[in-house]
Amino acid sequence: MSAAAPRTLLDADAISATVDRLAAELDAVCSDGTVMVGVLTGSVPLLADLVRAVRFVAVVDFLAVSRYGPGRPRAKLVHDLTIDISGRDVVVVEDVVDTGLTLAWLLDELGRRDPRSVRVCALVDKPRRRLAPVELHHVGIATDADYVIGYGIDHAGRYRGRPDIVVADLARLRDDPDAYEPIRPPLLPGAVPER
């Protein structure tokens, strides 16, 4: 049995308007050559939309960080940048900032590389859950919601492709990771899924 529809935090139209607002904020402070760093993997939709919306010419790179969690007391880079950010302006693009522990570690790591400036652009901020003080320069939406999915934000690798961001019940997702997936008819042998 599928779960009740989750509460919408940002629908597709609100996300589009939020991206436009964030792009305008970045345009006001960034210039050609600014390095926009996507934190894999959740930031990909936001970064792609931002790069198309800003007026300056951005350089895009990615990194991936292992998260703090049970059995993982420290963050570490699992995929590093491919370019040198020394003397350059950098915008770190995040999907969600929660406790701030991973982001604080990442900002310290990037700071050691001597960039001219580092700004943080986050789609979703959960300040109530903050454990480490981090400055967010550009925020799409702040929320008290404990758990959100969609538009790049996943649960167990699912829901990144949702066009919206919704508040989800984590306990329900732990019981059934597909709880918020639309019901799809089974494929016949040899059938090709619709795209």
C-alpha distance (Angstrom), angle and dihedral (degrees) to the residues before:
residue distance angle dihedral
M1 . . .
S2 3.80 . .
A3 3.79 123.0 .
A4 3.76 123.7 -106.3
A5 3.78 112.1 -90.2
P6 3.80 110.7 -81.1
R7 3.80 120.9 -118.2
T8 3.81 112.1 -93.5
L9 3.78 114.9 -121.8
L10 3.83 95.8 177.0
D11 3.80 123.9 2.6
A12 3.81 121.6 -153.2
D13 3.82 93.0 -90.1
A14 3.81 92.0 49.3
I15 3.81 90.4 48.9
S16 3.81 90.2 51.9
A17 3.80 91.1 50.2
T18 3.81 90.5 46.5
V19 3.81 91.9 51.4
D20 3.83 89.7 50.2
R21 3.81 90.5 50.9
L22 3.80 93.0 47.7
A23 3.81 90.6 47.3
A24 3.82 90.5 52.5
E25 3.81 90.0 50.1
L26 3.80 90.6 50.5
D27 3.81 91.7 46.3
A28 3.80 88.5 57.5
V29 3.81 93.7 57.2
C30 3.82 107.1 22.9
S31 3.78 132.2 74.3
D32 3.78 136.5 -165.9
G33 3.79 111.5 -59.4
T34 3.79 96.1 32.4
V35 3.80 108.1 149.1
M36 3.80 112.1 -127.8
V37 3.81 107.9 -159.6
G38 3.78 116.7 -160.2
V39 3.78 115.3 -154.3
L40 3.79 103.7 -140.0
T41 2.88 133.8 -88.0
G42 3.78 113.1 -4.4
S43 3.80 96.4 44.7
V44 3.82 95.5 61.6
P45 3.84 98.7 95.2
L46 3.80 92.7 44.2
L47 3.80 93.7 45.6
A48 3.81 92.4 47.9
D49 3.80 91.6 50.5
L50 3.81 93.1 44.5
V51 3.80 93.7 50.5
R52 3.80 89.2 54.1
A53 3.82 92.5 46.3
V54 3.82 103.1 46.4
R55 3.81 120.1 87.5
F56 3.81 96.9 -144.6
V57 3.80 122.4 81.7
A58 3.79 105.9 -104.4
V59 3.78 128.4 -160.4
V60 3.81 109.2 -141.0
D61 3.78 127.4 -150.2
F62 3.79 136.0 155.7
L63 3.75 140.1 -142.6
A64 3.78 134.4 179.5
V65 3.77 126.8 -145.6
S66 3.78 129.1 -165.8
R67 3.78 107.8 -124.5
Y68 3.77 129.8 -123.6
G69 3.77 110.9 -102.7
P70 3.80 146.1 123.1
G71 3.78 108.2 -32.2
R72 3.83 90.5 6.8
P73 3.80 106.7 83.7
R74 3.81 94.1 167.4
A75 3.76 135.7 44.4
K76 3.79 120.2 -127.3
L77 3.78 137.5 -179.4
V78 3.78 112.8 -99.8
H79 3.84 93.8 173.5
D80 3.79 120.5 23.2
L81 3.79 132.5 -156.3
T82 3.78 116.8 -85.9
I83 3.81 95.1 -146.3
D84 3.79 134.8 61.9
I85 3.82 111.6 -110.0
S86 3.80 95.9 -170.8
G87 3.81 109.6 135.3
R88 3.82 92.5 2.3
D89 3.79 134.0 116.0
V90 3.80 111.3 -112.4
V91 3.80 132.8 -165.0
V92 3.80 115.1 -165.0
V93 3.81 109.3 -150.7
E94 3.83 115.0 -154.0
D95 3.78 132.0 178.0
V96 3.83 97.5 -150.3
V97 3.79 133.1 4.7
D98 3.77 109.1 -158.9
T99 3.82 120.9 152.6
G100 3.79 90.7 -0.3
L101 3.81 92.0 -136.0
T102 3.80 96.1 116.8
L103 3.81 93.4 41.4
A104 3.84 92.2 48.7
W105 3.80 89.2 52.5
L106 3.81 91.5 46.7
L107 3.82 93.8 48.9
D108 3.80 89.7 51.0
E109 3.81 89.9 49.9
L110 3.82 92.7 49.3
G111 3.80 91.5 44.5
R112 3.81 90.0 60.6
R113 3.82 88.0 61.8
D114 3.82 91.5 66.9
P115 3.82 101.7 -120.6
R116 3.81 116.7 177.5
S117 3.81 90.0 -123.8
V118 3.80 139.8 -11.6
R119 3.79 123.3 -153.5
V120 3.80 128.0 179.1
C121 3.80 123.7 -137.0
A122 3.81 113.2 -172.5
L123 3.77 127.2 179.2
V124 3.82 96.0 -155.3
D125 3.80 125.1 26.0
K126 3.80 121.6 -167.9
P127 3.83 100.9 -170.9
R128 3.82 94.3 168.6
R129 3.81 89.1 67.4
R130 3.82 96.1 47.3
L131 3.81 116.5 133.2
A132 3.81 99.5 163.1
P133 3.80 121.9 48.3
V134 3.81 109.5 -116.9
E135 3.78 128.7 164.3
L136 3.78 115.6 -128.2
H137 3.80 111.4 -163.3
H138 3.82 99.0 -174.5
V139 3.82 121.8 27.9
G140 3.77 127.6 -177.9
I141 3.79 96.6 -162.4
A142 3.79 136.7 -16.5
T143 3.78 116.6 -144.3
D144 3.78 142.3 175.2
A145 3.81 90.4 -146.1
D146 3.79 112.6 126.0
Y147 3.80 97.4 -146.8
V148 3.79 132.9 19.5
I149 3.81 133.8 176.6
G150 3.79 137.0 -173.1
Y151 3.82 141.2 62.8
G152 3.80 92.7 56.9
I153 3.79 96.7 -31.9
D154 3.77 108.8 113.9
H155 3.75 144.5 -168.0
A156 3.81 112.6 -151.7
G157 3.80 89.4 -20.6
R158 3.80 93.2 -53.3
Y159 3.83 132.6 113.3
R160 3.81 98.6 29.5
G161 3.81 89.0 121.7
R162 3.80 96.6 55.6
P163 3.82 109.5 120.0
D164 3.81 90.4 -141.5
I165 3.80 138.9 46.7
V166 3.77 116.2 -120.2
V167 3.79 137.5 -178.2
A168 3.79 107.7 -113.3
D169 3.79 134.5 -165.6
L170 3.81 104.9 -116.1
A171 3.80 93.6 -162.1
R172 3.79 90.2 54.9
L173 3.81 91.1 48.1
R174 3.80 90.9 50.2
D175 3.81 88.7 54.6
D176 3.81 93.3 42.9
P177 3.83 117.5 11.6
D178 3.81 89.1 -167.1
A179 3.81 94.6 52.1
Y180 3.80 93.5 118.5
E181 3.80 98.0 38.1
P182 3.80 115.2 111.2
I183 3.78 113.2 -109.5
R184 3.79 109.1 -101.3
P185 3.78 125.7 -167.4
P186 3.81 113.7 -112.0
L187 3.76 115.9 -99.1
L188 3.77 119.4 -113.0
P189 3.81 114.5 -121.4
G190 3.81 108.9 -79.2
A191 3.82 93.6 13.1
V192 3.80 119.5 137.9
P193 3.83 115.5 -131.7
E194 3.80 116.1 -114.7
R195 3.78 117.3 -105.7
